[in-house]
């Protein structure tokens, strides 16, 4: 009898001390404004709204201007340049082979680790060689929306149905297989990235509301994500995992196909230097542990790794710890107040970085940004180098904007605003809290701040540039962007020029 009581006691202690499960959901090309709770005029997203309402919402949260760079920064806690990830095309989307990433650290702390969905950080090594015990991806990447073939733990599985539905099914499969172990599930959707497609039942209401096909399908893909989030949350409740599970949901860059519908009053989409290019939603929910609130401190994807490692009591290797650029959000998550002082002098650096390979040095000031507090200092202009303009790149696009182009990626008639140029050869400055549309340049009124932030940028570039070059951030052919664009032409239901 005594031995039974001892076993029950130790079992209770083990259960009580179990580390929290973690689900990290990263959506692809959904904008900050693309949820109902942020004022969208068409979307109904009750489950994302619930996640936001029941958790901590970081409303001044920033990511990188595009997909692969965000993923690299999120998983390493370092600016993407330090890992050589400067683009979304081979070889500049390749995460450096020596990078230590979040699942490796959590795995060493006893977590079962699972990856589902879009990786986009190179195939060699892939996620299954980067610390994930369990891995499920689909063949055809973003091109195959229905009845896709999945590769689960190196085995081919034929699925029936919509791809994102299958992704969330796979997340549930992984959680079930994790059993009583604490788990880390990284679920990266392809939706609502182009090519656009969704189940007809999701598209129909938006089409009937008078939206054009591309907009209707884009919003349908977002509502499908919301539907699947609801399924996942219901599963956690029904299996009594809800109170032991942290859910984090973030989008990977600025708005895309929905730009001309709604952008939360911000200027600029994905791959732009403007406010709308990098502002993201960031919702963190742990029922019974964190008081629901909205925090306005300057936060970023760089903070995900140190935060989750602290929560999981996972020891960060010294080789990584000394390089981290992010901060733990735990003080903000655990605060009983909505306003606390936390890294008040923090500075974030953005760079669109979509130069033709071999032209990195010429693009120090092309489409770059520095952020401190509520201020964004930026340069949104092409590099001016005539050789660069011979190759398909962001500089070529901005040169066309400079000449008066009004239709460009995601923007039909609004390109002069959303892709507009800032003054050449000087920094522009905006208070994005009061002026998210970046219409009032404070360059002349805030010269001291311009001087301060420009000096910080010079020092940052001097440090990061050689690191970026060494890690492979400028490798490849100058015309690889053109080759990627040719592949994009076959993408279904995308009415505007895609940006990978």
C-alpha positions as CSV (number, residue, x, y, z in Angstrom):
1,X,0.0,0.0,0.0
2,X,2.8,2.3,0.9
3,X,4.6,1.7,-2.4
4,X,1.3,2.5,-4.3
5,X,0.9,5.7,-2.5
6,X,4.5,6.7,-3.3
7,X,4.0,5.9,-7.0
8,X,0.8,8.0,-7.0
9,X,2.6,10.8,-5.3
10,X,5.5,10.9,-7.8
11,X,3.0,10.6,-10.6
12,X,1.2,13.6,-9.3
13,X,4.4,15.6,-8.9
14,X,5.4,14.6,-12.5
15,X,2.1,15.8,-13.8
16,X,2.2,19.0,-11.9
17,X,5.7,19.8,-13.0
18,X,5.2,18.9,-16.6
19,X,6.5,21.6,-18.9
20,X,3.8,23.4,-21.0
21,X,3.1,22.2,-24.5
22,X,3.8,24.8,-27.2
23,X,2.1,25.3,-30.5
24,X,3.6,27.9,-32.8
25,X,1.5,28.8,-35.8
26,X,3.0,30.9,-38.6
27,X,0.7,32.0,-41.4
28,X,2.1,32.9,-44.8
29,X,1.4,36.3,-46.4
30,X,-1.5,37.2,-44.2
31,X,-1.3,40.9,-43.1
32,X,-1.6,42.4,-39.6
33,X,-5.0,43.8,-40.7
34,X,-6.3,40.5,-42.1
35,X,-8.3,39.5,-39.0
36,X,-11.8,40.7,-37.9
37,X,-10.5,42.0,-34.6
38,X,-8.2,44.4,-36.3
39,X,-11.0,46.1,-38.2
40,X,-11.2,44.1,-41.4
41,X,-14.5,45.1,-43.2
42,X,-15.2,41.6,-44.7
43,X,-13.4,38.9,-42.7
44,X,-15.1,36.9,-39.9
45,X,-12.4,35.3,-37.8
46,X,-14.0,34.3,-34.5
47,X,-11.3,31.8,-33.5
48,X,-8.4,34.1,-34.1
49,X,-10.4,36.8,-32.3
50,X,-10.8,34.4,-29.3
51,X,-7.1,33.7,-29.3
52,X,-6.4,37.4,-29.2
53,X,-9.0,38.1,-26.6
54,X,-8.0,35.3,-24.2
55,X,-4.3,35.9,-24.5
56,X,-1.6,38.5,-24.7
57,X,-1.6,40.6,-27.9
58,X,1.7,42.3,-28.9
59,X,0.4,45.2,-31.0
60,X,3.8,46.7,-31.8
61,X,5.3,43.5,-33.1
62,X,7.6,43.3,-36.2
63,X,8.9,40.6,-38.5
64,X,11.1,40.7,-41.6
65,X,9.8,42.0,-44.9
66,X,9.4,38.6,-46.5
67,X,9.0,34.9,-45.8
68,X,12.4,33.1,-45.5
69,X,14.1,35.9,-43.7
70,X,11.3,35.9,-41.0
71,X,11.6,32.2,-40.6
72,X,15.3,32.4,-40.1
73,X,15.1,35.2,-37.6
74,X,12.2,33.6,-35.7
75,X,14.0,30.2,-35.3
76,X,17.4,31.6,-34.4
77,X,16.7,34.8,-32.4
78,X,19.1,36.6,-34.7
79,X,18.7,39.0,-37.7
80,X,18.4,36.9,-40.8
81,X,21.5,38.4,-42.3
82,X,23.6,36.6,-39.7
83,X,22.4,33.3,-41.2
84,X,22.8,34.3,-44.8
85,X,19.0,34.4,-45.5
86,X,18.4,37.5,-47.6
87,X,15.8,36.3,-50.1
88,X,13.2,33.6,-50.8
89,X,15.1,32.1,-53.8
90,X,17.9,29.5,-53.9
91,X,20.6,29.8,-52.6
92,X,19.8,32.9,-50.6
93,X,16.9,31.3,-48.7
94,X,19.3,28.7,-47.3
95,X,19.6,28.7,-43.5
96,X,23.3,28.5,-42.6
97,X,24.3,24.9,-41.8
98,X,25.8,25.9,-38.4
99,X,22.8,27.7,-37.2
100,X,21.3,26.5,-33.9
101,X,17.5,26.7,-34.0
102,X,14.6,26.6,-31.5
103,X,13.6,22.9,-31.9
104,X,17.1,21.7,-31.2
105,X,17.2,23.7,-27.9
106,X,13.7,22.5,-26.9
107,X,14.5,18.9,-27.8
108,X,17.5,19.0,-25.5
109,X,15.1,20.1,-22.8
110,X,13.0,17.0,-23.2
111,X,10.4,18.2,-25.7
112,X,9.0,16.1,-28.5
113,X,9.3,18.3,-31.5
114,X,7.1,18.3,-34.6
115,X,7.1,20.4,-37.8
116,X,4.2,20.6,-40.2
117,X,3.9,22.7,-43.4
118,X,6.1,25.2,-45.1
119,X,9.8,25.2,-44.3
120,X,11.4,27.5,-47.0
121,X,14.9,27.5,-45.4
122,X,16.6,25.1,-47.8
123,X,16.3,21.3,-48.2
124,X,19.8,20.3,-47.1
125,X,19.6,20.1,-44.2
126,X,15.8,20.1,-43.9
127,X,13.6,20.3,-40.8
128,X,14.0,16.6,-40.0
129,X,17.8,17.3,-39.6
130,X,17.3,20.5,-37.6
131,X,15.9,19.1,-34.4
132,X,12.5,18.0,-35.4
133,X,11.5,14.4,-34.3
134,X,8.4,14.4,-36.4
135,X,8.0,16.1,-39.8
136,X,5.1,16.4,-42.3
137,X,5.3,18.4,-45.5
138,X,3.4,18.3,-48.8
139,X,4.8,17.7,-52.2
140,X,4.3,20.5,-54.6
141,X,4.7,23.2,-51.9
142,X,2.2,26.0,-52.5
143,X,1.1,24.7,-55.9
144,X,-0.9,21.8,-54.8
145,X,-4.0,22.8,-52.8
146,X,-6.2,19.7,-52.9
147,X,-5.5,15.9,-52.6
148,X,-1.8,16.5,-52.0
149,X,0.8,13.9,-51.3
150,X,2.4,14.4,-47.9
151,X,5.8,13.2,-46.8
152,X,5.4,12.3,-43.1
153,X,8.6,11.1,-41.5
154,X,10.0,10.1,-44.9
155,X,7.0,8.1,-45.9
156,X,4.6,9.2,-48.7
157,X,1.0,9.6,-47.7
158,X,-1.8,10.4,-50.2
159,X,-4.4,12.8,-48.7
160,X,-7.9,13.8,-49.7
161,X,-9.1,17.3,-49.2
162,X,-7.8,20.8,-48.8
163,X,-4.1,21.2,-47.9
164,X,-4.5,23.4,-44.9
165,X,-7.2,21.1,-43.4
166,X,-4.6,18.3,-43.8
167,X,-1.9,20.4,-42.1
168,X,-4.0,20.9,-39.0
169,X,-5.0,17.2,-39.1
170,X,-1.2,16.4,-39.1
171,X,-0.7,18.7,-36.1
172,X,-3.4,16.7,-34.2
173,X,-1.7,13.4,-35.3
174,X,1.7,14.7,-34.0
175,X,0.1,15.8,-30.7
176,X,-1.6,12.4,-30.2
177,X,1.7,10.6,-31.0
178,X,3.5,12.8,-28.4
179,X,1.4,11.2,-25.8
180,X,2.1,12.5,-22.3
181,X,5.4,14.1,-23.3
182,X,5.6,17.9,-23.5
183,X,5.6,18.8,-27.1
184,X,6.6,21.7,-29.4
185,X,4.6,21.9,-32.6
186,X,5.6,24.3,-35.3
187,X,2.8,24.6,-37.8
188,X,3.6,26.8,-40.8
189,X,0.7,27.2,-43.3
190,X,1.0,28.0,-47.0
191,X,-2.2,30.0,-46.9
192,X,-2.9,32.7,-47.9
193,X,0.2,32.7,-50.2
194,X,-0.3,32.7,-53.9
195,X,-1.3,30.7,-55.9
196,X,-4.7,31.3,-54.5
197,X,-7.3,28.6,-54.0
198,X,-9.7,27.5,-51.3
199,X,-12.8,25.3,-50.9
200,X,-15.7,26.9,-52.7
201,X,-17.8,27.2,-49.6
202,X,-15.3,29.6,-48.2
203,X,-15.0,31.7,-51.4
204,X,-18.7,32.0,-52.2
205,X,-19.7,34.6,-49.5
206,X,-16.9,37.0,-50.6
207,X,-17.8,36.6,-54.3
208,X,-21.4,37.3,-53.4
209,X,-20.3,40.4,-51.5
210,X,-19.0,41.8,-54.8
211,X,-15.2,41.1,-54.4
212,X,-13.2,40.2,-57.4
213,X,-12.0,36.5,-57.6
214,X,-8.5,37.0,-56.3
215,X,-9.6,39.0,-53.3
216,X,-12.5,36.6,-52.5
217,X,-10.1,33.6,-52.7
218,X,-7.4,35.3,-50.6
219,X,-9.9,36.1,-47.8
220,X,-11.4,32.6,-48.1
221,X,-8.0,31.1,-47.4
222,X,-7.7,33.2,-44.2
223,X,-11.2,32.2,-43.0
224,X,-10.2,28.6,-43.6
225,X,-7.2,29.1,-41.3
226,X,-9.5,30.5,-38.7
227,X,-11.8,27.5,-39.1
228,X,-8.9,25.1,-38.6
229,X,-7.6,27.0,-35.6
230,X,-11.1,26.5,-34.1
231,X,-10.8,22.7,-34.8
232,X,-7.4,22.6,-33.1
233,X,-8.5,24.5,-30.0
234,X,-11.6,22.2,-29.7
235,X,-9.3,19.2,-29.9
236,X,-7.1,20.6,-27.1
237,X,-10.2,21.2,-24.9
238,X,-11.6,17.7,-25.6
239,X,-8.3,16.0,-24.8
240,X,-7.8,18.1,-21.6
241,X,-4.6,19.7,-23.0
242,X,-5.9,23.2,-23.3
243,X,-4.7,24.5,-19.9
244,X,-1.3,22.9,-20.4
245,X,-0.7,24.3,-23.9
246,X,0.6,27.6,-25.1
247,X,-0.6,28.8,-28.5
248,X,1.4,31.4,-30.3
249,X,0.2,32.8,-33.7
250,X,2.1,35.2,-35.9
251,X,2.1,36.2,-39.5
252,X,5.3,36.2,-41.5
253,X,5.3,39.6,-43.3
254,X,3.1,42.4,-44.5
255,X,-0.2,42.0,-46.4
256,X,-0.3,40.7,-50.0
257,X,-3.4,40.1,-52.1
258,X,-5.6,41.9,-49.7
259,X,-3.7,45.2,-49.8
260,X,-6.3,47.2,-51.7
261,X,-9.1,45.9,-49.5
262,X,-7.7,46.7,-46.1
263,X,-4.3,47.4,-44.5
264,X,-5.2,48.8,-41.1
265,X,-4.4,52.3,-42.4
266,X,-0.8,51.4,-43.0
267,X,1.4,52.1,-46.0
268,X,3.1,49.3,-47.9
269,X,2.7,45.5,-48.3
270,X,5.1,42.6,-48.1
271,X,8.6,43.3,-49.4
272,X,8.3,47.0,-48.9
273,X,10.3,49.2,-46.4
274,X,7.1,51.0,-45.3
275,X,5.2,50.3,-42.0
276,X,2.9,47.7,-43.6
277,X,5.8,45.6,-44.8
278,X,6.9,44.4,-41.4
279,X,4.2,45.0,-38.8
280,X,2.6,41.7,-37.7
281,X,0.0,40.4,-35.3
282,X,1.4,38.3,-32.4
283,X,-1.0,36.5,-30.1
284,X,0.2,34.4,-27.1
285,X,-2.4,32.4,-25.1
286,X,-1.8,30.2,-22.0
287,X,-5.2,29.8,-20.1
288,X,-5.0,30.5,-16.4
289,X,-1.4,31.7,-16.6
290,X,-1.3,34.9,-18.5
291,X,-3.8,37.7,-18.0
292,X,-5.4,38.8,-21.3
293,X,-4.1,42.2,-22.4
294,X,-2.7,44.2,-25.2
295,X,0.9,45.3,-24.9
296,X,2.5,48.1,-26.9
297,X,6.2,47.6,-26.2
298,X,8.4,47.3,-29.3
299,X,8.7,43.5,-29.9
300,X,9.8,41.2,-32.7
301,X,10.1,37.7,-34.1
302,X,13.6,37.8,-32.6
303,X,12.0,37.4,-29.2
304,X,10.3,34.1,-29.8
305,X,13.3,31.8,-29.2
306,X,14.5,33.4,-25.9
307,X,10.9,33.6,-24.6
308,X,10.0,30.0,-25.3
309,X,13.3,28.7,-24.1
310,X,12.8,30.5,-20.7
311,X,9.3,29.2,-20.4
312,X,10.4,25.7,-21.2
313,X,13.4,26.0,-18.9
314,X,15.6,25.1,-21.9
315,X,19.2,26.0,-21.7
316,X,20.4,28.0,-24.7
317,X,23.9,27.0,-25.8
318,X,26.5,29.6,-25.1
319,X,27.5,29.7,-28.8
320,X,23.9,30.9,-29.5
321,X,23.3,32.9,-26.4
322,X,26.1,35.3,-27.1
323,X,24.7,36.1,-30.5
324,X,21.0,36.5,-29.6
325,X,19.4,39.8,-30.7
326,X,16.0,39.0,-29.2
327,X,14.7,39.4,-25.6
328,X,12.5,37.2,-23.5
329,X,8.9,38.4,-23.5
330,X,8.2,36.7,-20.2
331,X,8.1,40.0,-18.1
332,X,5.4,41.3,-20.5
333,X,3.5,38.0,-20.6
334,X,3.4,37.7,-16.9
335,X,2.7,41.4,-16.2
336,X,-0.5,42.3,-14.4
337,X,-0.4,45.7,-16.1
338,X,-0.8,46.7,-19.7
339,X,2.0,49.2,-19.6
340,X,5.5,48.4,-18.2
341,X,9.0,49.6,-19.0
342,X,10.9,47.0,-21.0
343,X,13.9,47.5,-23.2
344,X,12.9,51.1,-23.8
345,X,15.9,52.0,-26.0
346,X,15.5,49.0,-28.3
347,X,16.3,49.4,-32.0
348,X,15.2,47.1,-34.8
349,X,16.8,46.9,-38.3
350,X,14.9,46.0,-41.4
351,X,16.2,45.4,-44.9
352,X,14.1,44.2,-47.9
353,X,17.3,42.8,-49.4
354,X,15.9,41.6,-52.7
355,X,18.9,42.9,-54.7
356,X,20.2,40.8,-57.6
357,X,22.8,38.4,-56.4
358,X,26.2,39.9,-56.4
359,X,25.0,43.4,-55.8
360,X,24.7,43.5,-52.0
361,X,27.3,46.2,-51.4
362,X,25.3,48.7,-53.6
363,X,22.2,48.2,-51.6
364,X,23.2,49.4,-48.2
365,X,20.5,52.1,-48.3
366,X,18.0,50.6,-50.7
367,X,14.7,49.7,-49.0
368,X,16.0,49.8,-45.4
369,X,14.5,50.7,-42.1
370,X,15.5,51.5,-38.5
371,X,12.9,51.4,-35.7
372,X,12.9,52.8,-32.2
373,X,9.9,53.3,-30.0
374,X,7.1,54.7,-32.2
375,X,9.5,56.0,-34.9
376,X,10.4,54.4,-38.2
377,X,13.3,55.8,-40.1
378,X,13.5,54.5,-43.7
379,X,14.7,54.7,-47.2
380,X,12.4,53.4,-49.8
381,X,14.2,53.9,-53.1
382,X,16.2,52.0,-55.7
383,X,20.0,51.8,-55.4
384,X,20.5,54.0,-58.5
385,X,23.2,51.6,-59.9
386,X,22.6,51.2,-63.7
387,X,24.0,47.7,-63.8
388,X,21.6,46.6,-61.1
389,X,18.7,48.0,-63.1
390,X,19.5,45.5,-65.9
391,X,18.2,42.7,-63.7
392,X,14.8,41.9,-62.4
393,X,14.7,43.1,-58.8
394,X,13.0,45.4,-56.4
395,X,15.2,48.2,-57.7
396,X,13.8,47.7,-61.2
397,X,10.3,47.9,-59.8
398,X,10.9,51.1,-57.9
399,X,12.4,52.7,-60.9
400,X,9.1,52.0,-62.7
401,X,7.3,53.6,-59.7
402,X,9.6,56.6,-60.0
403,X,8.5,57.0,-63.6
404,X,4.8,57.0,-62.6
405,X,3.7,53.4,-62.6
406,X,0.4,53.0,-60.7
407,X,-0.1,49.3,-60.8
408,X,2.3,47.0,-59.2
409,X,2.4,43.8,-57.0
410,X,-0.8,43.6,-54.9
411,X,-1.7,47.2,-55.8
412,X,-4.1,48.2,-58.6
413,X,-3.9,51.9,-58.9
414,X,-2.4,52.4,-55.5
415,X,1.3,51.7,-56.3
416,X,2.4,55.3,-56.0
417,X,1.3,55.2,-52.3
418,X,2.1,51.7,-51.2
419,X,5.3,51.3,-53.2
420,X,6.1,55.0,-53.2
421,X,9.7,56.4,-53.0
422,X,11.1,58.3,-50.1
423,X,13.5,61.2,-50.9
424,X,16.7,60.0,-52.5
425,X,20.0,60.1,-50.5
426,X,18.4,60.9,-47.1
427,X,16.4,59.2,-44.4
428,X,12.7,59.8,-43.9
429,X,11.2,59.6,-40.4
430,X,7.7,58.8,-39.3
431,X,5.8,58.5,-36.1
432,X,4.0,55.3,-37.0
433,X,1.7,55.3,-34.0
434,X,0.0,58.5,-35.1
435,X,0.9,58.2,-38.8
436,X,0.8,54.5,-39.8
437,X,0.3,55.7,-43.4
438,X,3.7,57.4,-43.3
439,X,2.5,60.6,-44.9
440,X,4.2,63.2,-42.7
441,X,8.0,63.0,-42.9
442,X,9.6,64.4,-39.7
443,X,13.1,64.7,-41.2
444,X,13.4,68.4,-40.6
445,X,11.6,68.4,-37.2
446,X,13.6,65.5,-35.7
447,X,17.2,66.0,-37.0
448,X,18.8,64.8,-33.7
449,X,16.9,61.5,-33.9
450,X,17.8,61.1,-37.5
451,X,21.4,61.6,-36.7
452,X,21.2,59.1,-33.8
453,X,19.4,56.4,-35.7
454,X,21.5,56.8,-38.9
455,X,24.7,56.4,-36.8
456,X,23.2,53.2,-35.3
457,X,22.4,51.9,-38.8
458,X,26.0,52.6,-40.0
459,X,27.4,50.7,-37.1
460,X,24.9,47.9,-37.7
461,X,25.7,47.5,-41.4
462,X,29.4,47.6,-40.7
463,X,28.9,44.6,-38.3
464,X,26.3,42.6,-40.2
465,X,27.6,43.0,-43.8
466,X,30.7,40.8,-43.5
467,X,28.7,38.2,-41.5
468,X,26.0,38.2,-44.2
469,X,28.5,37.7,-47.0
470,X,30.3,35.0,-45.2
471,X,27.0,33.1,-44.6
472,X,26.1,33.2,-48.3
473,X,23.7,36.0,-48.4
474,X,24.8,37.3,-51.7
475,X,25.4,34.1,-53.6
476,X,23.8,33.1,-56.9
477,X,23.1,34.5,-60.3
478,X,21.8,38.1,-60.7
479,X,19.0,36.8,-62.9
480,X,17.6,34.2,-60.5
481,X,14.8,36.6,-59.6
482,X,13.7,36.6,-63.2
483,X,13.8,32.8,-63.3
484,X,11.6,32.7,-60.2
485,X,9.2,35.1,-61.8
486,X,8.8,32.8,-64.8
487,X,7.9,30.0,-62.5
488,X,5.3,32.2,-60.9
489,X,3.4,32.7,-64.2
490,X,1.7,29.3,-63.9
491,X,0.3,30.1,-60.5
492,X,-3.5,29.7,-60.3
493,X,-6.0,32.5,-59.5
494,X,-3.3,35.1,-58.8
495,X,-4.3,38.3,-60.7
496,X,-1.3,40.4,-59.7
497,X,2.4,39.9,-60.0
498,X,3.5,37.4,-57.3
499,X,6.3,38.0,-54.9
500,X,7.7,34.8,-53.5
